[in-house]
C-alpha cells in the first residue's frame, strides 16, 4: 500500500503522538508498504528525511505547531497516488488529509490521540465558560470522527468517551506500540545512565523516581510535588527527576522551591528523544498522577525498561498497569507513599515487579502495532472496493 500519514506532531518533537507516528511509519515500511508523512516544519528537524513532507508552520498554543499549507500542496499529495489516508490530528494537517482523501476518493482512517475536554483551559475564556467549552470540543470531536471511514483509539477508555460524544463510525481499539528494544538494553545504555548519574550527583545507593513527559497542567504534577513535601524528608536516599518541558514548568519549579524540595526534586527539561531511554534506565520507579492520558506511552516505555509504574488510577491503565504485579495505582497521597515504599524498600518485591514490568510490555511491540493498523487499513479498503490481489491478507 501507499499510505499517507498526516500529523501536527512528529520527530524531533518529543510527545506521544510524535512517537506513535514515527513508530507506525518505520514498522509499516518494514511490512513492505510505502509511507509518506505530512507534518509541520520544525527548526530542529534534520535534513533529508525520507518520505517526510514538512509544511510551513508557526508555534501555537502550549508549544504546539500549526501548519499553513501552501498553494499546490494538494497536487503534491495527489501525485503520490495514495491508497489510504491516516490522519493523526484534528487541526490543519488533519483537514488537509481529509480533503485529500475525499478529493482522491480513497479511505480515511483517523486516530483519536487526545481527549480534548482535558485541555479546554488552553482556550481563552473564564472558568465559568468551561462547561460550554467542553461541550463545544465534544461536538467537534464527534463531527470529525464521524467524517472518517474508520476511527482508531488506543484504549477502551477513549472508545467509550467517543461513544458518549455521539461518534457512530466503526471504532477499532489498537494500542500504540513502541520500540521495546530501545528501552531493554541497547549497547551503551548502561554507560549513558551511569554518566547521567554522575552528572546529576546521584549517589550509587540513591533510589530514583522518574516522571517523563510533557510538563503541563493536565499532567497533574502539582499533586506529586505536594505528596513529596511529606514523603521526601523522611527518606533521604530518594531523588525525584522530572524530565520534560511545557507551559507549567516555570510554575512547578517555583512551587518546588516554595515547598523546600529543590535539593531532592530536579527539573531536567526536554531531552533529545535519542537519549531518553537512559533516563528510564537511571530510574527505579516511574510515577504519574495524570488523568488526561489516552493510553500513556511513557508508562509502556517505563515497563519495557523494567521500571514498575506507580500511577493515579485511571481507565487508560486497564491492560497496561497490572495492580500488584508490575506496579500500583493510587487514589491519594497515602496510597502513593505506600506504593513507593513497597517498591523502593523491598528488594525481593522490586525484582519481581521489575521482571513483570518487562514481560508485560511485550504485547506493545511496534511490529504488533503496525500489523493491527494494517488490518484496519485493509478493512477500510475492502469496504470501498475489491482489494488488489497484492493487498489481500
N, C-alpha and C positions, 0 to 999 in steps of 0.2 A: 504493500500500500504506500501511497504518497500522502503524508499526514502533515497538516498544519496546526501547530500549537500557538495560541495567541494568549499572551500573558503580560501583565504590567511588571511582574517581579521575576527576575532571572539572575543567574550568576553574573557579576560578583556580589550581588545583594545577598545578605545573609538573613533568610527568613524561611518559614515553612513552605510557602508557595514556590519560591525560587528553587529550593532544594528538590521539591516534588517534580517540577517541570524538567529540571536538569536530569534527574534520575530516569524520568519517563523517556526523554529523548534518547539518552545513551542506551537504555535497555531495549527500546523499540528498534533501534538501529542494530543491536546485537541479534534481534529476531529477524533481521533482513529487510526491514522497512526503511523508506527514505523519509526523513523527518526534517521539517523546516520550523524554525521558531521565529515568530514576530513578537518583538518586545521593545521596551523603551531604551533609548540611549542612556549611557551611563559613563561618567567621566573615568571610572576605574575599569571599564570593560577592556579586555585585551583585543589586540588586532587579529584579524584573520580567523574569526570564529566560523567554523564550518556549518553552513546551513542556518545561520542566525542573521536575521534582518533587524537592524536597530532603527527604530522610528524616533525622530526628533521628539524630545520631551522636556518638561520642566519639573523642578521639585515642587511637590504639592503638600497636602495635609499630612502631618505626622511622618515626614520623611519619605513618603511615597512619591513616585514619579508619575506624571500624567502626560501621555503622548498626544501629539497633534499631527496626525498622518498627512503627509504632503500630497499634492495632486499627483496622480499617476500610480499610487500605491496599489490600487485595485487591479491595474494592468499587470503589475508585478506578481500579485497573488494568482491571477488567472493564468499567467504564463507557467506557473509551477504544476498545473494540471493535478490539483489535489483530489484525492479520493474522499477525504474526510477532513472536517474542521473540528478542532477541540479547543474550546475557549476555557481560560482559567481566571477570567476577570469579568466583572460586570461593567467596567468602565470603557475608556476609549478603544483600547485594543480588542476588548470583547465585542464592542459594537462593530468594529472592522471585521472581525472574524464572522460574526453573524451575517453581516451584509455580504461577505464573500461566499458564504455557504448558500445563501438564498439566491444570489445572482448567478452562481455557477451550478445550482441545483444539485448540491451534494449534502450529505447528512451533517447535522450539527450536534456535537456532544459537548456538554458543559459540565465542569466540575465546580461544585459549590465548596470553596475552601474556607469561607469566612462567615461567621454568624454576625451580621452587621448590626443587629439590635444591641450588641455589646459595645458598639463603637459610636453610638449616637452622640456621645459627649464631645466628639470632634466637630459635630455640625453646629454652627453658630446658633445661639438662642438661649433662653433662660431654662433653668432646670424644670420650671413648671410646664415647659413645652415638650419635655422628654417623652411623655406618653404619645403625643402626636407624632414626634419624630420617629419613634419606634414603629408606630402603625404605618407610617409612610414607607419606611425601609422594608417592612414585611411585604407590603403590596408590590413594591418594586422588585424584590427578590422573586416573588411568585410569578410576576409577569415575565421576568427574564427566563426563569426555569421553564415555564410553560411554552416559551418560544423555541425551545430546543427539542431535538428528536429523542435524546436520552440525557438523563442527569446522573452524574456520578457524585456520590457523597462518601466521605471516609469512614463514617460510623453511623450506627442506628440512631444515635442522638440527633444528628443532622437530618436524617431521613424523617424522623418524627416531627422535628421542627418545621421542615418544609411542608409536610402534610398539613400541619396546623395553620400554615400560611395560606393554603389553598393550592398547592402545587399538585397537578393531576398527571403530569408526564411520568412515564416509567422511570423509576429511580433505582439505581444499581449501587449497592454498598461495596466499595473497593478500598481497602485500607492502603494508604500510601506506603510505598516501600522505601528502603534506604540501602545504601551500600554497606552491608553489615561488615564486610572485611575491613573497611576503613577504621572501624572502631574496635575490632577484635585484637589487633596487634600487628599492624603493618611494620615492616623494618624501620627502625629508627624511632618508633613511637615512644618506647620506654625512655630513650635518651632525651627526647623532646620534653617529656613530662618531668624528667629529673632536672633539666635545665630550667624549666618553669619554677620548680620547687625552690631552686637556689635563688632565682631572680626575685621571687616573692618572699624570701626569707621564711619559708615554711620549714619547720623542723622535721626531722626524719620520722618522729613518732607522733606528729600532729595528725589530727583527724580533720578531713576537709569535706565540707558540704558545698556543693556547687549548684548554681542556678544559671542556666544558659538560655538566652532568648531575648526577645525584644523587651526593653525596659520602658513600660508604658502603664498607664493607669489600669487598664483592663487585665493586666497580668497579676495585679493584687500583691505586689512585692511589699507594700506597706505592712500587710498582715504578718509577713515573715519577719520584718525588722522589729515590729512590736513584740513578737514572740521571742526574738533573740535578745531583747532587753533583759529578760529574766533568765533565759537559757544559758547564754554565754558566760556570765560572771561566775557561775558555779562549775564551769567546765573549761579550764584554762588551756586545754590542749585542742580546742576546736576552733577552726577558721571557717569563715563563710565567704566564698567567692561568687561575685555576680558578674557574669560575662554577657556583654551585650550593650547596645545603645538604644536610645529612644527619647521621646519627649519628656519622660518623667525622671530621667537620670539625675539632673541637677537637683530637683526637689528631693529625691530619695537620698542623695549624698548629704544634703543638708539635714535631713531627718536622722540619718545615721550618726552624724556629728552631734546633734542635739540629744540623742539617746546615749551618747558616750560609747559608741560601737566602732569608732574609726580604726582602732588598732586591731580589731578582730574581723571586721567586715571590709572587704576590698572590692571596689568597683573597677573592673578591668576594661570597660568599654567594648566596642565592636572589635572582633578579632577576625583575621583572614580565615575564610572557610577551609582552606587547605590545612590549617593548623589547629582546627577546633577539637579534633579527636584527642590532642594532648591534654586539653583541659578536663575532659572526661576521665582520662587515664590518671590525672592528678587527684581526682576526687575519690571519696569513699561512698558518698550518698548524693543522689540528685534530689532536689526539692523544688516544689512549685505549689503555689496557692491559687493559680489561675482558674477562673471559671469560664473563660472565653474561648477555650480550645475547641476545635472541631475534631481533632484527633490527638494532637500533641506529638509532633515528630521528635522533639527533643527528649521526650520520655523514652521513645523507642531507641533513639541513639544511645541514651544512657544505659538502657538494658543491654544493648548489643555490646557495650563496653564493660559489662559486668557490674554496673552500678545499680544497687537496689534503689527504687524510687519511693519517695515519701511525698504524697500529693494530696491536695484537698479533694475530698470525694466529689466526683462529677461523672455523669453518664458517659462522657467521652473516654473514660478509662476502662469501660467494660471490654473485656477480652485482651486488654493490654496490661494493666496493673492487676495482678492476682493477689488480693489482700492476704497477707500472712504467708506468701510464697516467694514472690520476687520484690516485695515492697509492702508498704502500708498506706492506707488512706487515712485522713484525719478530718474532723469537722471543727475542732477548736484547738487552741494552743496547747492544752494539756495532752490531747491525743497526738499532736505533732511531737511534743517533747518525749513522750513515751516511745513513739516510733523511732525517733533518732537514737535514744538511749539503747533500745533493743538491738539496733544495728551497729552502733559505734562502740558499744562496750560489752558485746558478747561475741567473741571471736568465732566460735563454732557456728552460731546462728548466722553471723555475717557471711562466712564462707558458703553456707548452704544457700542463702538468698542470692549471693553473687553468682553462683553456678546456675541457679534457676533463672536469674535475670538474663544471662547469656543464652540459655536454652530457649527461653520464651520469645526472644527476639527473632528466632529463625523464621517464623511464619511471615515476617515483614520484609522478606528479601526483595530487592529491586526487581529481580527476574520474575518472581511471582506476581508482583505489582504490574509489570508490563504485560504479562500474559493475560491477566484479568482485564486490563484496559483493552487489549487487543480483542478479547471476546466481545466487549461492549461495542467496539467499532464494527465488528462483523455482524452483530445483531442489527445495528442501525443500518448498515448497508443492505442487509437481507430484506429489511422492511421496504426499502425503496426500489430494489431491482434484483434480478438474479445475480448472484456473485460470480465474478470471473473465476474460471477454474483454479487459478493460482491462489485465490484468496479463500478457498473453502477450508474448513477446519479438518 
